[in-house]
Amino acid sequence: MSYDWSGARRRRTIATVIGAAFLLAALAATVAAAVAGSIF
């Protein structure tokens, strides 16, 4: 991979965004499971 537009910084930014999205998804799933558990 020899195309490196601002390389490591962009990769770290992408990794941070993906990590944050994953954490948000996990949190949303946990909340949804808790709500579903309290309803059903």
C-alpha positions in Angstrom: 0.0 0.0 0.0 2.2 2.8 -1.3 -0.5 5.4 -1.5 -0.1 7.4 1.8 -2.1 10.6 1.9 -1.2 11.8 5.4 -0.9 8.1 6.2 -0.9 7.2 9.9 -3.0 10.1 11.0 -5.8 9.3 8.6 -5.6 5.6 9.6 -5.8 6.5 13.3 -8.7 8.8 12.6 -10.6 6.1 10.7 -9.8 3.6 13.5 -11.1 6.1 16.1 -14.3 6.6 14.1 -14.9 2.9 13.7 -14.2 2.3 17.4 -16.6 5.0 18.4 -19.3 3.7 16.1 -18.7 0.2 17.5 -19.0 1.4 21.1 -22.2 3.3 20.2 -23.7 0.2 18.5 -22.8 -2.0 21.5 -24.3 0.6 23.9 -27.5 0.8 21.8 -27.7 -3.0 21.7 -27.3 -3.2 25.5 -30.0 -0.5 26.0 -32.3 -2.2 23.5 -31.8 -5.6 25.3 -32.5 -4.0 28.7 -35.7 -2.3 27.4 -36.9 -5.4 25.7 -36.2 -7.4 28.8 -38.2 -5.0 30.9 -41.1 -5.0 28.5 -41.4 -8.7 27.7 
